[in-house]
Amino acid sequence: MGKYNAIIIGGGLGGLETALLLSKEGMSVCVLERNSKAGGLLQSFSRSGKLIDSSVHYVGSMDKDEALYSYFKYLGILEDLDFVRLDNDCFDNIKTEDNSYSFPMGLSNFEEYLLRKFPSESKVIPIYCRYLREVGKLSEPEHLKRGIFNLDYMDYYTYSASGVIRNYTKNPVLFDALWGTSLLYGGIEKVTPFYIHAITLYSNLKGAYRLRGGTSSVVEALVSKIEENGGKVLTGQEVTKIVVEGSKVKGVITNNNDFYECDYVVSSTHPAETFNLLDKNPLIKNSFIARILSEKNSYPLFCLYLVMKPGSFKYINRNFFIRRGNKRVNYVLLSMQPPAVGSDFAEVVTIVTSSSFSQFEKWKDTRTGNRGEDYLEYKENLEEEILDFVAADFPDLRSSIECKFSASPLTFRDYTKTPEGSAYGIQKDCNKPFSTFIACKTKLPGLYLTGQSNNVHGVLGATITSLLTCSDILGQDYLMNKIIRAI
């Protein structure tokens, strides 16, 4: 099927950004995506005449000249996207059993808010915010020139986020506030590194935005630019084998038995899936592959999508994290997609809660659309529990629903081929950072990895990882200096 400089396995955000970055440098690239549409977790789908975002609810660092803004500017896709800035005085509202917290944008505003809310913590809050700033800057181009693992900042990878927060405050109420958005990054106490917590929160403080027109508009913009550069994005092409010849990758074979020859293979799929596709070779040890396969994955999510009756439910330009009680549903993120210009009413509301694969293991051998009535009944009961849970804060929500749909861990497993439908790939673990932060460059010449399992998850995290992957191919100083000059 021709010879390319680079074959990209998987057309999610990381794969598409990698393809665009390489094609901007004149390389011939071809993205092979197993599904009928590219986009991965950025895919949108249509129901009842509404475009519904499957997974991404908002992005950070999108104020002018901030990190993600700058990277999207370099990629040339900014003008194709319609971003809506969230409420400056409260972009995230955290609701706990007895309290409510309104996080404002801007690190200084955030620090001042915490000091007003917790005056007894006036000594520790500035220290915590200083750490946020130090870690957040690691996502900027100048710092990425030195690689993501800079020994000067190793403490941020080897200390847990919950441990750092508890170390500086004994106030459980302040902890609940600062830990209140942990669902956004798959936070687990004593496991999730402070780096993950800090870079996610800092990013949102530097400009939190929603996308009007669906997150699929990012996919469309990336694909368009790749094709403008002469690259290809082919859907319905599942890679079944990574071919190795001698001590270097030679290309890939797809489910159609087509062979694509290339100099580089960049896999944006889960590392476990990548190494399962790989020809046996002496450079990637079986012990290394066994370790990757044994690493724990982040927990999956259950997503409830609500299409609202026209003019029935007021649009709120902020996100709500609600945590209370000890029932099966006790922690959710409620977010709204921006309505059409000129409308004051929500059209689509999404509610996300943490889940576990064990909840759905009974149907693990089934595929989407063929799981049986008992599966549908189980999902329906869970949907109702979620609506009951949020009713205390949104009493008019249920009566405003026109129709509802949901996606379980099995849904995400089937569409993304991520083990057990994991939401964020391999679980980053402060107790073993060098095992769970996986290098983009492998020991096999020509084989590279990208995607959320390698570094930070989320839109900014996937973008950073794509930059690091391409830097390994093109030269770190070369690419980062070029980006810095361009922005």
C-alpha positions in Angstrom: 0.0 0.0 0.0 2.9 2.3 -0.6 5.9 3.5 1.5 5.5 6.3 4.1 7.9 8.0 6.4 5.6 7.4 9.3 2.5 5.2 10.0 0.4 6.3 12.9 -1.7 3.6 14.6 -4.9 5.1 15.9 -6.7 8.3 15.0 -7.3 9.7 18.5 -6.1 13.1 19.5 -2.5 12.0 20.1 -2.3 10.1 16.8 -3.7 13.0 14.8 -1.6 15.6 16.4 1.5 13.5 15.9 0.6 13.0 12.2 0.1 16.7 11.8 3.3 17.7 13.5 5.3 15.3 11.3 3.5 16.3 8.1 4.3 19.9 8.9 8.0 18.9 8.6 7.4 17.4 5.2 7.2 13.8 6.2 4.7 11.5 4.4 2.3 10.2 7.0 -0.6 7.8 7.1 -3.0 7.4 10.0 -4.7 4.0 10.3 -7.9 4.1 12.4 -9.9 0.9 13.1 -13.2 2.7 13.6 -15.4 4.2 10.9 -14.5 7.7 12.3 -11.3 9.2 13.6 -11.2 11.0 16.9 -11.1 8.5 19.7 -12.4 10.1 22.9 -12.9 13.4 21.0 -15.6 11.8 18.9 -19.1 13.3 18.9 -22.2 11.3 18.1 -25.7 12.4 17.0 -28.9 11.5 18.9 -32.3 13.1 18.6 -30.8 15.7 16.2 -28.2 16.9 18.7 -24.4 16.5 18.5 -23.2 14.9 21.8 -19.5 14.9 22.9 -18.6 11.5 24.1 -15.9 12.3 26.7 -14.2 15.7 26.6 -16.2 18.3 28.5 -13.8 21.2 28.8 -10.1 22.1 28.2 -7.6 24.3 30.0 -4.7 26.6 29.2 -6.7 28.1 26.4 -6.3 31.8 27.3 -4.2 33.7 24.8 -0.6 32.6 24.8 -1.1 29.9 27.4 0.2 26.4 26.7 -2.7 24.6 24.8 -3.6 27.8 23.0 0.0 28.1 21.8 0.2 24.5 20.7 -3.1 24.7 18.8 -1.8 27.9 17.2 1.3 26.1 16.0 -0.8 23.3 14.7 -2.8 25.8 12.7 -6.3 24.8 14.0 -7.3 27.7 16.3 -9.3 29.5 13.7 -11.3 26.4 13.0 -12.6 26.1 16.5 -15.2 27.9 18.5 -14.2 28.1 22.2 -16.5 29.4 24.9 -14.7 30.7 28.0 -16.2 29.4 31.3 -17.4 31.7 34.1 -14.3 33.6 35.3 -15.6 33.8 38.9 -16.5 30.1 39.0 -15.5 27.7 36.3 -15.6 24.7 38.7 -18.2 24.4 41.5 -17.3 21.7 44.0 -20.2 20.5 46.2 -19.5 18.2 49.2 -21.7 17.0 52.0 -21.9 20.3 53.8 -20.0 22.8 51.7 -19.7 24.4 48.2 -16.6 25.9 46.6 -16.4 28.2 43.6 -13.0 28.0 41.9 -12.2 31.2 39.9 -9.9 31.4 37.0 -6.4 32.8 37.4 -3.9 31.4 40.0 -3.9 34.7 42.0 -7.7 34.8 42.1 -7.7 31.1 43.1 -5.2 31.7 45.9 -7.2 34.8 47.2 -10.4 32.8 47.2 -8.9 30.0 49.2 -7.5 32.5 51.7 -10.9 34.1 52.2 -12.6 30.7 52.5 -9.9 29.2 54.8 -8.3 32.1 56.8 -6.8 29.7 59.3 -4.8 28.1 56.5 -3.0 31.4 55.5 0.4 29.8 55.9 0.0 26.7 53.8 -2.2 28.0 50.9 0.5 30.2 49.4 2.9 27.2 49.6 0.4 24.9 47.8 -0.2 27.5 45.1 3.5 28.0 44.6 3.8 24.3 43.9 0.9 24.5 41.5 2.7 27.3 39.6 6.0 25.4 39.5 4.4 22.2 38.1 2.1 24.0 35.8 5.0 25.6 34.0 6.3 22.2 33.1 3.7 22.1 30.3 5.1 25.1 28.6 7.3 24.8 25.5 10.5 26.1 27.1 10.3 23.4 29.8 9.4 20.6 27.4 12.8 21.2 25.7 14.3 19.5 28.7 12.0 16.5 28.6 9.0 15.8 30.8 11.2 13.9 33.4 13.4 16.7 34.8 15.3 15.5 37.9 14.9 19.0 39.4 11.2 18.2 39.8 11.2 14.5 40.7 9.4 15.1 44.0 6.3 16.0 42.1 6.3 12.6 40.4 7.2 10.5 43.5 4.8 12.2 46.0 1.1 11.5 45.9 -1.2 14.4 45.3 -3.3 13.5 48.4 -0.2 13.1 50.5 1.2 16.6 49.5 -2.2 18.2 50.3 -2.6 16.5 53.6 1.0 17.2 54.5 0.5 20.9 54.3 -3.0 21.1 55.9 -4.7 19.1 58.6 -8.0 20.7 57.7 -10.2 17.9 56.1 -12.6 20.5 54.7 -9.8 22.2 52.7 -8.6 18.8 51.5 -12.1 18.0 50.3 -12.1 21.3 48.3 -8.7 20.7 46.7 -9.4 17.0 46.0 -12.9 17.9 44.7 -12.0 17.7 41.0 -10.0 14.5 41.2 -12.6 12.7 39.0 -11.2 14.9 36.1 -7.9 13.1 36.2 -8.7 9.7 37.7 -7.3 10.6 41.1 -6.7 7.9 43.6 -5.5 8.7 47.1 -1.9 7.7 47.9 -1.4 6.7 44.2 -1.9 9.6 41.8 1.3 11.8 41.6 1.1 15.4 42.6 2.3 16.2 39.1 -1.0 14.9 37.6 -3.2 16.8 40.1 -1.2 20.1 39.8 -0.8 20.2 36.0 -4.5 19.5 35.5 -5.7 22.2 38.0 -3.1 24.7 36.9 -4.1 24.2 33.2 -7.8 25.0 34.0 -6.8 28.0 36.1 -5.0 29.3 33.0 -8.2 29.4 30.9 -11.0 26.8 31.0 -13.1 26.6 27.9 -15.8 24.5 26.3 -16.1 23.8 22.6 -19.2 25.0 20.7 -20.0 22.8 17.8 -18.7 19.5 19.3 -15.3 18.2 20.2 -15.3 16.5 16.8 -14.6 19.9 15.4 -11.0 19.4 16.7 -10.8 16.1 14.8 -12.1 17.7 11.6 -9.6 20.5 11.9 -6.7 18.1 12.5 -7.6 15.8 9.7 -8.0 18.7 7.3 -4.6 20.0 8.1 -3.0 16.6 7.7 -4.5 16.2 4.3 -3.5 19.7 3.3 0.1 18.6 4.1 -0.3 15.5 1.8 -1.0 13.1 4.6 -3.7 10.4 4.8 -6.2 9.5 7.5 -7.7 6.1 6.6 -10.6 4.7 8.7 -11.8 1.1 8.9 -8.2 0.0 8.9 -7.2 -2.0 12.0 -3.6 -2.7 12.4 -3.1 -6.4 13.2 0.7 -6.6 13.2 3.8 -4.4 13.5 6.4 -5.9 11.2 10.0 -6.1 12.3 12.8 -6.8 9.9 16.2 -7.3 11.4 16.5 -4.8 14.2 14.1 -2.2 13.0 10.4 -1.7 12.2 9.5 -2.4 8.6 5.8 -1.4 8.6 2.4 -2.7 9.6 -0.2 -5.2 8.3 -4.0 -4.4 8.6 -7.1 -6.5 8.9 -7.5 -6.3 5.2 -4.0 -8.0 4.9 -2.6 -4.8 3.4 1.1 -4.1 4.1 2.1 -0.5 4.8 5.9 0.1 4.6 7.4 2.9 6.7 10.5 4.2 8.5 8.6 4.9 11.7 5.6 3.4 13.4 4.0 5.6 16.0 1.3 3.9 18.1 -1.3 6.0 19.9 -3.1 2.9 21.1 -2.7 1.5 24.7 0.8 0.2 25.2 -0.5 -3.3 26.0 -2.3 -3.4 22.7 0.8 -2.0 20.9 3.1 -4.7 22.2 0.6 -7.4 21.5 0.8 -6.4 17.8 4.6 -6.4 17.7 6.7 -9.1 15.9 9.0 -10.9 18.2 12.4 -9.2 18.3 15.5 -9.3 20.6 15.3 -5.6 21.5 11.9 -5.5 23.3 12.3 -8.0 26.1 9.5 -10.3 27.1 10.0 -9.2 30.7 9.3 -5.6 29.6 6.2 -6.5 27.7 5.0 -8.6 30.7 5.5 -5.6 33.0 3.4 -3.3 30.7 0.7 -5.9 30.5 0.6 -6.2 34.3 0.4 -2.5 35.0 -2.9 -1.3 36.5 -5.1 0.9 34.4 -7.0 3.9 35.6 -10.6 3.4 36.5 -13.3 3.6 33.8 -16.2 6.0 33.7 -20.0 5.7 33.2 -21.3 8.6 31.1 -25.0 9.7 31.1 -26.0 12.0 28.2 -29.2 14.0 28.4 -30.9 15.8 25.5 -33.0 18.5 27.0 -36.4 19.7 26.1 -36.1 23.1 24.2 -36.2 26.1 26.5 -36.6 24.0 29.6 -33.2 24.0 31.4 -31.1 27.1 31.8 -27.5 26.8 30.5 -24.9 27.3 33.3 -21.4 28.2 32.1 -19.6 26.2 34.8 -18.9 22.6 35.8 -20.2 20.9 38.9 -18.3 18.3 40.9 -20.7 16.7 43.5 -19.4 14.3 46.1 -21.5 13.0 49.0 -22.7 9.9 50.7 -21.5 6.3 50.4 -23.9 4.7 47.9 -22.9 3.3 44.6 -23.2 6.7 43.0 -21.5 9.2 45.3 -19.3 11.4 43.0 -20.2 13.0 39.7 -19.2 15.7 37.2 -22.1 17.5 35.6 -21.3 19.6 32.6 -23.2 21.3 29.8 -22.4 21.7 26.1 -22.5 25.3 24.9 -25.9 25.9 23.2 -26.3 27.5 19.8 -25.4 31.2 19.7 -28.1 33.3 21.2 -29.7 30.6 23.3 -29.9 30.7 27.1 -30.9 27.1 27.5 -28.9 23.9 27.7 -29.4 21.5 24.8 -27.1 18.6 26.1 -26.1 17.9 29.7 -23.6 15.2 30.5 -23.1 13.5 33.9 -20.0 11.4 34.5 -19.3 9.1 37.4 -16.5 6.7 38.2 -17.1 3.1 37.6 -15.4 -0.3 37.7 -15.1 -3.0 35.1 -16.3 -5.6 37.6 -19.7 -3.9 37.6 -20.1 -4.9 33.9 -17.9 -8.1 33.8 -21.0 -10.2 33.3 -21.2 -8.8 29.7 -17.5 -8.7 29.0 -17.8 -11.1 26.0 -20.4 -9.1 24.3 -20.1 -6.1 21.9 -21.9 -2.8 21.6 -25.5 -3.3 20.4 -25.6 -7.0 21.3 -25.5 -7.2 25.1 -29.1 -8.2 25.9 -32.0 -6.9 27.8 -30.5 -7.5 31.3 -27.6 -5.2 30.4 -30.0 -2.4 29.2 -31.9 -2.8 32.4 -28.8 -2.6 34.5 -27.8 0.6 32.7 -31.2 2.1 33.1 -31.1 1.5 36.9 -27.7 3.1 37.1 -29.0 6.1 35.1 -31.8 6.6 37.5 -29.5 6.4 40.5 -27.4 9.2 38.9 -30.4 11.3 38.3 -31.6 10.8 41.9 -28.1 11.7 43.2 -28.0 15.1 41.4 -31.7 15.9 42.1 -30.8 17.6 45.4 -28.8 20.2 43.5 -30.8 20.2 40.2 -34.4 19.5 41.1 -35.7 20.6 37.7 -33.3 18.4 35.7 -35.3 15.2 35.4 -38.5 17.0 34.2 -36.5 18.8 31.5 -35.1 15.7 29.9 -36.3 14.8 26.4 -34.3 11.6 26.1 -31.2 10.0 27.6 -28.4 7.7 26.5 -25.4 6.3 28.4 -22.0 4.7 27.8 -20.5 2.1 30.1 -16.9 1.0 30.4 -17.7 -1.7 27.8 -18.8 1.0 25.4 -15.4 2.7 25.7 -13.5 -0.6 25.6 -15.2 -1.4 22.3 -14.6 1.9 20.7 -11.1 2.7 22.0 -9.7 -0.8 22.5 -8.5 0.3 25.9 -8.3 -2.5 28.5 -11.4 -2.7 30.6 -12.6 0.7 29.2 -10.0 2.6 31.3 -10.6 6.3 31.0 -7.0 7.5 31.3 -4.9 4.6 30.2 -2.2 3.2 32.5 -2.6 4.4 36.1 0.2 6.9 37.0 1.6 5.8 40.3 3.8 8.0 42.5 5.2 4.8 44.1 6.7 3.7 40.8 6.9 6.7 38.4 9.4 5.2 36.0 7.2 2.2 35.4 3.9 4.1 34.9 5.3 7.1 33.0 6.3 5.3 29.8 8.9 6.7 27.4 7.7 7.6 23.9 10.9 6.2 22.3 11.2 2.4 22.6 14.3 0.3 22.4 13.3 -0.9 18.9 14.5 1.6 16.3 11.6 3.1 14.5 8.9 2.3 17.0 7.5 5.1 19.1 4.5 5.5 21.4 2.2 8.4 22.1 -1.1 8.9 23.9 -2.4 9.3 27.4 -0.7 6.2 28.9 2.7 7.8 28.3 2.4 11.0 30.2 -0.5 13.2 31.3 -4.1 12.5 30.1 -6.6 15.0 28.9 -6.4 17.2 25.8 -3.3 19.1 27.1 -1.6 15.9 28.2 -2.2 14.1 24.9 -0.9 17.2 23.1 2.3 17.4 25.3 2.9 13.7 24.7 2.6 14.2 20.9 5.1 16.9 21.1 7.5 14.7 23.0 7.1 11.8 20.6 7.8 14.1 17.6 10.7 15.6 19.4 12.2 12.2 19.8 11.9 11.7 16.0 12.8 15.2 14.8 15.1 16.3 17.6 14.0 17.9 20.8 15.7 21.2 20.6 14.8 21.5 16.9 11.0 21.1 17.3 10.6 23.0 20.6 12.7 25.9 19.4 10.7 26.0 16.2 7.4 26.1 18.2 8.7 28.8 20.5 9.7 31.0 17.6 6.3 30.4 15.9 4.2 31.4 18.9 
